[in-house]
Amino acid sequence: MATKSKPKNKKPIARNKNTTGTWKVEKEEKVQLKELAKDERTWKIAGTTFLLISFFLIISFISYFFTWRQDYTQISRGSEILWDPDVKILNLLGKLGALTAHYFIYRLFGVAAILVCTFFFVVGVNLLWRRRVFSVWRNLKYVTLGMLVVSAILSYLLPNEEFRWGGGVGNMIAGWLTGSLGMIGAGAVLALIVIAYFIWQFNPAFNFPKKLKRPLAGDTGSADEEAPAIAEDAVAEKKRVEVPEMNGAKLVIDTGAEKNKYDIKLINKEPVVQAKEEEAGYERITVLKPEARKPLPAETKETPVEGDAQELELPVASKPAKPVKPVSEDDLKLEINSGPIAPAPATAAATAPAEKGKAYEPTLDLKHYKKPSPDLLESHGSERVVQDPAELENNKNQIIKTLANYDIEIQKISATVGPTVTLYEIVPAAGVRISKIKNLEDDIALSLSALGIRIIAPIPGRGTIGIEVPNARKTIVSMKTLLASDKFSNSHFSLPIALGKRIDNENFIVDLATMPHLLMAGATGQGKSVGINAILVSLLYSKHPSQLKFVLVDPKKVELSVYSQIVNHFLARLPNEEDAIITDTKKVINTLNALCIEMDNRYDLLKDAGCRNIKEYNAKFTARKLNPEKGHQFLPFIVLVVDEFADLIMTAGKEVEMPIARLAQLARAIGIHLIIATQRPSVNIITGIIKANFPARIAFKVSSKIDSRTILDAGGADQLIGKGDMLISLNGEISRLQCAFVDTPEVDKVVDFIAYQEGYPQPFLLPEYIDEKDLESGDFDLDDRDSLFEDAARLIVANQIGSTSLLQRRMKLGYNRAGRLMDQLEQAGIVGPNQGSKAREVLIKTEMELQQHLDMLG
Ligand SMILES: Nc1ncnc2c1ncn2[C@@H]1O[C@H](COP(=O)(O)OP(=O)(O)OP(=O)(O)O)[C@@H](O)[C@H]1O
């Protein structure tokens, strides 16, 4: 797993035997203030203290309401009573309780002082759980305003009572208001505050005849999709102006061009950003031959090396230079790009139109479910890519020199600084053969004395040759940044996954549903587990439990165990199994076969509904066009994750390979997607049949070129530098990414956040699969009936269809068990014999008849 987290705070105390044979403590645990503040025990103590204060206050306040009259004379003497042993106080919390309550209630806010207890409670709970269970800031706002307003209102309404209902502060505000505005004016102001509060809070509809219909503010998830188009446009306008891209590149949206589009979410930013590249202000240092340099705006002549990408104008060497003779390294100026240079792969899937009216809402079962917020995650260091100008210049010179040594002349060189590597793009002089540069990979690596140099000759679609050189200082790409980005939160993907950042610092967010399966490989310790966590966390951040289920296979037993806490939210398992995370090979085989049955069942449902894929089917179901009585139901996506595939293939071979291949071939349309990881990317593990069905593949660093070829059908993965540096092959295009980093404690927090919320009563159940080998063949005794015999009989009689697939679907059974049940029903005289592809005849027509028949069978 990512980082095997060790408890930081429990430093073992080393002990040594001294000469007398007794044990003595050699080193005391040092307590440092900084450490103390980070120590979870400190937080727990602080949390408990705050909670106790809140309980202290509430008890003393309530007690005060009943005892203030008797205690009044003593309390009004002030704190001196604390030291007077003769003073007797009736308040439940004694003198201190009485004095505190008196101060808050009598002197300050009257009854409204009770609100102050909630503040201590909220802070206490947050500290104790080290999580933002309640918003302190919101509470503080409500408490402060509430105390002022409530105390003023009470003082205004009950001015001359013996008990100070509004306290000193209330009396003061009410007195000032009545003094300035008179009784009526003061009453009006206070009433206005109360009314304004209710309008703000509940936004009641004041329906005048002919008033335009207001768009409904949506609730969870699909609300945005259901809001009327005009509302979305308004939101869109706002977002265009207010929300900058997270990766430092300025977001430019051509509002004019998009004006007629109603749905902001359908606006794909990338092409627009690309179209406006010049205005986006990416940092770019261009190496232009002096002849090719056109007069540029003054500010662009200086080489920007570090700073805010948004502040810089983009000098674009748009027109290719006239053919000119090659120049020396000093004549070439470097162009640095730190903004997107190419659009992200277009993987957006058109989403099905949300049904209006009384659409079925699958999320309603867990309607209070809240998706985790990016605040739960850590920002790992600065996200800002550091560009060392000296390093860039040096590398540039080395590249030019090395190429010059081999008589390769270049016209132009530019650099794009990414989180881990810098891409130097060169345009060779006319007549230079590309293969010549490709062959110099090792020489350039040697001259730059850097590992992990990769040459891309040519870069597809750009007409340049790329040389990737690792940065001296690498930047960690935090998962938090990706998940907080607009691109992720506004994505319309079915299964959005935030994988990392491209070399141009663009967030790489793709749709697993269109991939449609993913193969991940890489030597041990190069970032595979972090990659799997990044994918799982992305999905947890974007989906509701009703929309997605995971089947987790973890032969290593420890990698995915953290997810077992969300079993009733997001996991699927076989019936009668205890663990949702599958570690045993035999169970893996059963689960894969169960998934195949689920796939077949789903295809039956789709066929019945006349839909081509899960999206159409779910859209039809939510529009209530499919009858649940006929077995139709909302189908969640199922993502199968296998953490160590090699292990499974070694132990189970074809028994695992076949169902995986079958799923990979057929399952995409019905919403089952596979993610398979292995640390041994050899041909006997990643077989031809597996490879053919996994078009999307990720390679972390591997140990040999052969391994790289096995995964990607190309070299390069052996030259990566590890720690999440990866190549992804998607739609036939290979891109280098820095994988997003999410640490184990962060995953823990996200999982805790979900597990803490209400889940389903049980995990999502896959159909039962019974291994044929486990079934005894031959005749069976009626006394030996299946436990589901009677249920099956009732189902068949109620529907009057003698179909095995009906049993499979409605009772979530495997084919074998359903078939066996059908044979038993035939033997019992409930259905007729098999009629080939037609359903069997049902011999019993009514439930009453069936009951008599069953009673007779005994
Ligand atoms: N994206 C990343 N950014 C920064 N550091 C990373 C990244 N991915 C991995 N690392 C570093 O590499 C270490 C190993 O990563 P990880 O546990 O994912 O490797 P692995 O390939 O799964 O290894 P194994 O197969 O042995 O489990 C991590 O503890 C972390 O320090």
The ligand as an SDF file (V2000), in Angstrom:
LIG
                    3D

 31 33  0  0  0  0  0  0  0  0999 V2000
    1.8040    9.4300   -7.0820 N   0  0  0  0  0  0  0  0  0  0  0  0
    2.7840    9.4310   -6.1880 C   0  0  0  0  0  0  0  0  0  0  0  0
    3.3460   10.5870   -5.8060 N   0  0  0  0  0  0  0  0  0  0  0  0
    4.3410   10.5850   -4.8920 C   0  0  0  0  0  0  0  0  0  0  0  0
    4.8450    9.4760   -4.2990 N   0  0  0  0  0  0  0  0  0  0  0  0
    4.3210    8.2950   -4.6310 C   0  0  0  0  0  0  0  0  0  0  0  0
    3.2620    8.2120   -5.5990 C   0  0  0  0  0  0  0  0  0  0  0  0
    2.9310    6.9160   -5.7310 N   0  0  0  0  0  0  0  0  0  0  0  0
    3.7280    6.2210   -4.9030 C   0  0  0  0  0  0  0  0  0  0  0  0
    4.5760    7.0390   -4.2560 N   0  0  0  0  0  0  0  0  0  0  0  0
    5.5880    6.6410   -3.2720 C   0  0  0  0  0  0  0  0  0  0  0  0
    6.0040    5.3150   -3.5680 O   0  0  0  0  0  0  0  0  0  0  0  0
    5.7290    4.4510   -2.4690 C   0  0  0  0  0  0  0  0  0  0  0  0
    5.2640    3.0900   -2.9720 C   0  0  0  0  0  0  0  0  0  0  0  0
    4.0250    3.2110   -3.6280 O   0  0  0  0  0  0  0  0  0  0  0  0
    2.9680    2.0220   -3.6710 P   0  0  0  0  0  0  0  0  0  0  0  0
    2.7580    1.4680   -2.3210 O   0  0  0  0  0  0  0  0  0  0  0  0
    1.7900    2.4850   -4.3950 O   0  0  0  0  0  0  0  0  0  0  0  0
    3.7640    0.9740   -4.5380 O   0  0  0  0  0  0  0  0  0  0  0  0
    3.2460   -0.3860   -5.1340 P   0  0  0  0  0  0  0  0  0  0  0  0
    3.6610   -0.3850   -6.5500 O   0  0  0  0  0  0  0  0  0  0  0  0
    1.8340   -0.6100   -4.8650 O   0  0  0  0  0  0  0  0  0  0  0  0
    4.0900   -1.4110   -4.3120 O   0  0  0  0  0  0  0  0  0  0  0  0
    3.6440   -2.8740   -3.8990 P   0  0  0  0  0  0  0  0  0  0  0  0
    3.3570   -3.5690   -5.1750 O   0  0  0  0  0  0  0  0  0  0  0  0
    4.8410   -3.3950   -3.1930 O   0  0  0  0  0  0  0  0  0  0  0  0
    2.4620   -2.7240   -3.0040 O   0  0  0  0  0  0  0  0  0  0  0  0
    4.6690    5.1900   -1.6680 C   0  0  0  0  0  0  0  0  0  0  0  0
    4.7410    4.8590   -0.3220 O   0  0  0  0  0  0  0  0  0  0  0  0
    4.9890    6.6360   -1.8890 C   0  0  0  0  0  0  0  0  0  0  0  0
    5.9520    7.0770   -0.9900 O   0  0  0  0  0  0  0  0  0  0  0  0
  1  2  1  0
  2  3  1  0
  2  7  2  0
  3  4  2  0
  4  5  1  0
  5  6  2  0
  6  7  1  0
  6 10  1  0
  7  8  1  0
  8  9  2  0
  9 10  1  0
 10 11  1  0
 11 12  1  0
 11 30  1  0
 12 13  1  0
 13 14  1  0
 13 28  1  0
 14 15  1  0
 15 16  1  0
 16 17  2  0
 16 18  1  0
 16 19  1  0
 19 20  1  0
 20 21  2  0
 20 22  1  0
 20 23  1  0
 23 24  1  0
 24 25  2  0
 24 26  1  0
 24 27  1  0
 28 29  1  0
 28 30  1  0
 30 31  1  0
M  END
$$$$
